[in-house]
Amino acid sequence: MTCFPPKTVVALAFITFLLARCDPNTYQEGERLYRVHCANCHLDEGQGLGALIPPLVGADDYLQTNRDRLPCILKYGLQDTITVRDIRYAEAMPGVPTLSAVQITNILNFVNTNWGNQLPVYQLDEVRHMLGNCPK
């Protein structure tokens, strides 16, 4: 049996702790980013704001149909009229151009798997590709 000096054991434990902290829980990160960048308008539980801001709750129809556009919408905003759950919304949505592809992926995956939404998750490479095709 090999014994390590106490300092080595402490150093290994510390390194293990640091490495564990480097791999954030993407679900929690998506929720945190949603609360910072999206909840002011779509509200904490994704219910939207009356006839002004569309809900994300049970919005599978819009989310699924516009899957390829959603990364661009998050980053650059939306000026078009949209229909979510058979209701038309005309309020412009500002984008968040400072969001990275990783952050956009995490937000979209949080939205796609919450509030009754049961949609496939995005892969980072997929989001990067979609962002590269955003209308300029």
SVG drawing of the C-alpha trace seen along z (x, -y; Angstrom):
<svg xmlns="http://www.w3.org/2000/svg" viewBox="-55 -46 60 48">
<polyline fill="none" stroke="black" stroke-width="0.4" points="0.0,0.0 1.3,-3.4 1.1,-6.2 1.1,-9.8 2.5,-12.6 -0.4,-14.7 0.5,-17.7 0.1,-15.7 -3.3,-14.4 -4.5,-18.0 -3.1,-19.3 -4.9,-16.5 -8.2,-17.1 -7.9,-20.9 -7.2,-20.2 -10.2,-17.8 -12.4,-20.5 -11.2,-23.1 -11.8,-20.8 -15.3,-20.0 -16.0,-23.8 -14.8,-24.3 -17.6,-22.1 -20.8,-24.1 -24.2,-22.6 -25.5,-23.8 -29.1,-23.5 -28.5,-25.8 -26.5,-28.1 -29.3,-28.3 -31.8,-29.1 -29.5,-31.8 -29.0,-33.4 -32.7,-33.2 -33.4,-35.1 -30.8,-37.7 -31.7,-38.3 -35.2,-37.0 -37.3,-37.0 -37.9,-40.8 -40.2,-40.4 -41.2,-36.7 -41.4,-36.6 -39.9,-34.1 -42.1,-31.2 -42.1,-31.9 -45.8,-33.0 -45.2,-36.1 -47.0,-39.4 -50.6,-39.4 -51.0,-40.5 -47.6,-42.2 -45.0,-39.5 -45.5,-35.9 -45.4,-33.1 -42.7,-30.4 -44.9,-28.1 -46.2,-25.4 -44.9,-27.3 -43.8,-24.1 -45.6,-25.3 -43.4,-28.4 -40.2,-27.0 -40.3,-23.9 -41.3,-25.7 -38.7,-28.4 -35.9,-26.2 -33.4,-27.4 -34.2,-31.0 -34.1,-31.1 -30.4,-31.5 -30.5,-34.5 -33.5,-35.9 -31.8,-35.7 -28.7,-37.4 -30.1,-40.0 -33.7,-40.4 -37.0,-40.2 -39.1,-42.9 -41.7,-40.7 -45.2,-39.9 -45.3,-36.3 -48.0,-33.8 -47.6,-31.7 -50.4,-29.4 -52.7,-30.9 -52.2,-34.5 -50.4,-37.2 -47.7,-39.3 -46.3,-42.5 -44.0,-43.8 -40.4,-44.0 -37.9,-41.8 -34.5,-43.3 -31.6,-40.9 -28.6,-40.4 -25.6,-40.7 -23.2,-40.0 -24.4,-36.4 -22.0,-33.8 -23.0,-30.6 -22.5,-28.6 -24.8,-31.0 -27.4,-30.9 -27.3,-27.1 -27.8,-27.0 -30.8,-29.4 -32.5,-27.6 -32.0,-24.2 -33.5,-25.6 -36.5,-27.0 -36.9,-23.8 -37.2,-21.6 -39.3,-23.7 -42.8,-24.9 -44.4,-22.0 -42.0,-22.3 -40.5,-18.9 -38.3,-19.7 -34.9,-18.3 -32.0,-20.1 -29.6,-22.2 -25.9,-21.1 -23.3,-23.8 -22.0,-23.1 -25.6,-23.4 -26.1,-26.8 -22.8,-28.1 -23.9,-27.0 -27.3,-28.7 -25.6,-31.9 -23.4,-31.9 -26.5,-32.0 -28.3,-34.9 -29.6,-37.5 -27.4,-40.6"/>
</svg>
